[in-house]
């Protein structure tokens, strides 16, 4: 299991290492109470140091890596070791795995309560890294998508159809907004909007349905294995417009 985080008073340590002055710390503590932010974020907002300076400082003091995750390719199975609700609450994400040990990135690795909750949730050997909060939030939106919801609705629709096949081209003709077929289509569109996809390709074949979304010019594919959701009609391709209302 991961080694416990040492409890460090960030402000005192920054003063001790001459990163900020005693006067700056006093001012930041006063502002922290007014703004309701963590001390590190308050110092950044006051321009007493940059976010990169703070994260590099934490990396050195805690002896953990500082990782730029802006272009990191995430493994979906590894990411799901940490439930989305906890990942967003504690600003954390699973970055990878090495020798059976998870590498978890945190925006605030000094948050001992968050660390303890993450350790309990993943229930696996892990070590920490520090990451930029803005990049972390963007990554959470990318990796915690609606895939699980889409798969659940596809399974529900699969069971509802019985032995009859369903022409996916009839999706837009459904009138019941609570019907699985309508909710499936809505989830696909909402996922595409979240990913900022330019277009969606729904491509059924004999055994699976492939959902492809073009994100930044690259097609990303997800396969649904519910065999009854098939079609003999040509591929359905729809342009995604951000003005589309999902309500």
matplotlib code that plots the C-alpha trace (Angstrom):
import matplotlib.pyplot as plt

x = [0.0, 1.1, 3.3, 1.5, 1.9, 3.9, 1.9, 3.6, 2.5, 2.8, 3.0, 5.7, 7.7, 7.5, 8.8, 11.5, 12.7, 12.5, 9.9, 7.6, 8.1, 6.6, 4.6, 3.2, 2.2, 0.3, -1.5, -2.3, -3.7, -6.0, -7.1, -7.6, -10.3, -12.0, -11.8, -12.5, -9.6, -6.8, -3.6, -1.7, -4.4, -4.6, -0.9, -1.3, -4.3, -2.2, 0.7, 3.1, 4.2, 3.1, 1.3, 4.3, 6.6, 4.2, 3.9, 7.7, 8.2, 5.7, 7.3, 10.7, 9.5, 7.3, 9.7, 7.0, 7.1, 5.5, 3.8, 2.4, -0.7, -2.0, -1.1, -1.1, -3.0, -5.1, -5.9, -9.7, -9.6, -6.9, -8.7, -11.9, -10.0, -11.0, -14.7, -15.6, -17.3, -14.1, -11.8, -13.7, -14.2, -10.5, -9.0, -7.2, -6.8, -5.1, -2.2, -0.8, 0.6, 4.1, 5.0, 1.5, 1.5, -1.0, 0.4, -2.3, -2.0, -3.4, -3.7, -3.1, -1.0, -0.8, -4.6, -4.2, -8.0, -8.3, -5.2, -6.7, -10.0, -8.3, -6.1, -9.3, -11.1, -8.5, -7.5, -4.2, -0.6, -0.2, 2.1, 1.5, 2.3, 1.4, -0.4, -1.7, -5.3, -6.5, -5.1, -6.5, -10.0, -9.8, -8.6, -11.5, -13.9, -12.1, -11.7, -14.9, -17.3, -20.7, -19.5, -20.9, -24.2, -24.3, -23.4, -26.2, -28.8, -27.6, -28.1, -31.5, -32.5, -31.0, -33.3, -36.4, -36.1, -36.5, -35.6, -36.6, -33.9, -34.2, -33.3, -31.0, -32.2, -35.5, -33.9, -35.0, -38.6, -39.2, -41.7, -41.3, -38.5, -38.1, -37.7, -34.2, -33.7, -34.2, -32.1, -29.4, -29.3, -29.3, -26.4, -24.4, -24.9, -24.1, -20.9, -20.0, -20.7, -18.6, -15.7, -16.2, -16.6, -17.2, -19.2, -20.5, -20.6, -22.9, -21.9, -23.8, -22.5, -23.6, -22.4, -21.7, -22.4, -19.4, -19.7, -17.0, -16.5, -14.1, -12.2, -9.5, -9.6, -9.1, -11.8, -12.2, -14.1, -16.4, -17.9, -21.3, -21.8, -25.5, -26.3, -29.9, -29.1, -28.3, -29.3, -29.4, -29.5, -26.4, -24.2, -25.9, -23.7, -24.7, -22.9, -22.8, -23.8, -23.1, -26.4, -28.4, -30.5, -30.4, -33.3]
y = [0.0, 3.6, 5.3, 7.9, 11.5, 13.6, 16.4, 19.6, 23.2, 24.5, 28.2, 27.7, 25.5, 28.1, 30.8, 28.5, 27.8, 31.5, 30.9, 33.6, 36.1, 36.0, 39.1, 37.5, 34.4, 36.6, 38.4, 35.1, 33.6, 36.6, 36.4, 32.6, 33.2, 35.8, 33.8, 30.3, 28.8, 26.5, 28.3, 27.2, 28.5, 31.7, 32.3, 31.7, 34.1, 36.8, 36.2, 35.4, 32.4, 30.6, 27.3, 25.6, 27.0, 25.6, 22.2, 21.9, 22.8, 20.2, 17.6, 18.3, 18.4, 15.3, 13.5, 12.7, 13.4, 16.4, 15.2, 17.1, 15.2, 17.5, 15.0, 11.9, 8.9, 7.3, 3.6, 3.6, 0.3, 1.8, 5.1, 3.4, 2.0, 5.4, 6.2, 9.4, 11.0, 10.6, 11.7, 14.9, 15.6, 15.0, 16.3, 13.0, 10.6, 7.3, 8.1, 4.6, 1.4, 0.1, -3.2, -3.6, -0.2, 2.5, 6.0, 8.6, 12.2, 14.8, 18.6, 18.8, 15.9, 17.5, 16.9, 14.0, 13.3, 13.1, 10.8, 8.4, 8.2, 7.5, 4.7, 3.1, 3.4, 1.9, -0.7, -1.4, -0.4, 3.2, 6.1, 9.8, 12.4, 16.1, 17.5, 20.9, 21.3, 22.8, 19.9, 17.4, 18.8, 18.7, 15.1, 14.1, 15.3, 13.3, 10.0, 9.8, 9.8, 8.3, 4.9, 3.0, 4.7, 4.0, 0.4, 0.0, 1.5, -0.6, -3.7, -2.5, -2.0, -5.3, -7.1, -5.0, -5.9, -9.6, -11.7, -9.0, -6.8, -3.1, -0.7, 1.9, 4.3, 4.5, 6.0, 9.5, 8.4, 7.3, 9.4, 8.2, 10.3, 7.6, 4.8, 3.1, 3.8, 7.6, 7.7, 5.7, 8.2, 11.1, 9.6, 9.2, 12.8, 14.1, 12.1, 13.5, 17.1, 16.5, 15.2, 18.2, 15.7, 17.2, 14.3, 10.9, 7.7, 4.8, 1.8, -1.5, -4.8, -8.4, -8.7, -5.3, -1.6, 0.7, 4.2, 6.5, 10.1, 12.5, 14.4, 16.8, 15.2, 11.6, 9.0, 7.3, 4.1, 2.4, -1.0, -2.2, -6.0, -6.1, -8.1, -7.1, -3.4, -3.8, -2.4, -3.2, 0.4, 2.5, 3.9, 6.7, 9.7, 12.9, 16.2, 17.4, 21.0, 22.5, 24.4, 21.1, 21.0, 17.8, 18.8]
z = [0.0, -0.5, 2.0, 4.1, 3.2, 5.7, 7.2, 6.2, 6.8, 3.2, 4.1, 6.7, 4.4, 1.5, 3.8, 5.2, 1.6, 0.7, -2.0, -0.4, 2.4, 5.9, 5.0, 1.8, 3.8, 6.4, 3.6, 1.8, 5.0, 5.4, 1.8, 2.1, 4.7, 2.5, -0.7, 0.7, -1.3, -0.4, 0.5, -2.6, -4.9, -2.9, -3.3, -7.1, -7.3, -5.5, -8.0, -5.2, -7.2, -10.3, -10.4, -12.0, -9.2, -6.6, -8.2, -8.7, -5.1, -3.9, -6.2, -4.6, -1.0, -1.2, -3.4, -6.0, -9.8, -11.3, -14.5, -17.5, -18.4, -21.1, -23.9, -21.8, -23.3, -20.5, -20.1, -19.4, -17.4, -15.1, -14.7, -13.5, -10.5, -9.0, -9.2, -11.0, -8.0, -5.9, -8.8, -9.2, -5.4, -4.6, -7.9, -8.7, -11.6, -12.3, -14.7, -15.2, -13.7, -13.2, -11.7, -10.3, -8.7, -9.7, -10.3, -9.2, -10.0, -7.6, -7.9, -4.1, -2.9, 0.6, 1.1, 3.6, 3.8, 0.1, -0.1, 2.6, 0.7, -2.6, -1.0, 0.4, -2.9, -5.2, -2.6, -4.5, -4.1, -5.4, -5.5, -6.1, -8.7, -8.7, -11.7, -12.9, -11.8, -15.1, -17.0, -14.5, -14.8, -18.6, -18.4, -16.1, -18.8, -21.4, -19.6, -17.5, -20.4, -20.9, -22.1, -19.2, -19.5, -23.3, -22.7, -20.0, -22.3, -25.2, -23.0, -21.9, -25.5, -26.5, -24.0, -24.9, -28.6, -28.0, -31.0, -33.5, -35.0, -34.9, -37.7, -36.0, -38.7, -36.8, -33.8, -34.5, -35.2, -31.6, -29.7, -26.1, -24.5, -21.8, -24.2, -24.1, -27.8, -27.3, -24.1, -26.0, -28.8, -26.4, -24.4, -27.6, -28.6, -25.1, -25.0, -28.4, -27.2, -24.1, -26.2, -28.6, -31.5, -35.0, -36.2, -35.2, -37.2, -36.1, -38.1, -37.5, -38.9, -38.4, -34.8, -33.3, -33.6, -33.9, -32.6, -34.0, -33.0, -34.8, -32.1, -33.3, -36.7, -35.3, -35.3, -31.8, -31.7, -29.2, -29.9, -28.6, -28.7, -28.4, -31.5, -31.9, -32.4, -36.1, -39.4, -43.1, -44.0, -45.0, -42.2, -40.3, -40.1, -38.3, -37.9, -34.3, -33.7, -30.2, -30.6, -30.4, -27.2, -25.2, -22.9]

ax = plt.figure().add_subplot(projection="3d")
ax.plot(x, y, z, "-o")
ax.set_aspect("equal")
plt.show()
